[in-house]
C-alpha cells in the first residue's frame, strides 16, 4: 500500500511540476559580445558591441566606411573615442542622454536590474522603460535571453542584435 501511495505522490508531483507556467530566461545583460545594426535617421551603422559589466559598453564600428575603425567605450566614468590611433576622452554628461551608447547602456542596465514593464509573446520578452526622458522598447529572446532589438522612437533610433557570444 505504501508503494502505491508513494507512486501516486510521485505522479502528482510530476503532473503539478509540468503545470507550472514556464519562466522566461533572464536577459543576457553582461559578459557578452554581439553584432549590431543601428538605424539613426538616414544613417545605418554596423559593428560589434561588447559588454563586460553593468555600466560599461564598447562599440566598434565597421560600416559605413566613414566610421570603419571608430570605437567608443563607456567605462562607467568616461567615454573614450578611438580612431586611426587617436584617442579622445569625453565626459558622458556632455553626450545626448539618448544617443546610441547611452540608450544601449540604459536598456541593458534596466534589464539587468529587472526594471521596466515586461511582456512575453511569441518567444520574445519586450521591456518598455525610460532612458532619461525618452521611452524605449528593448526586446530579448525568452529562451536564451539574447538581445534582439532596441528602439528609442523619439531620437529616432532602432538597433538590432545578432550573433551573441557569451563570455
Secondary structure by P-SEA (a helix, b strand, c coil): caaaaaaaaaaaaaaaaaaccccccccccccbbbbbbbbcccbbbbbbbbbccccbbbbbbccccccccbbbbbcccbbbbbcccbbbbbcccccccccaaaaaaaaaaaaaacccbbbbcccbbbbbbbcccccbbbbbbccccccccccccccbbbbbbcccccc
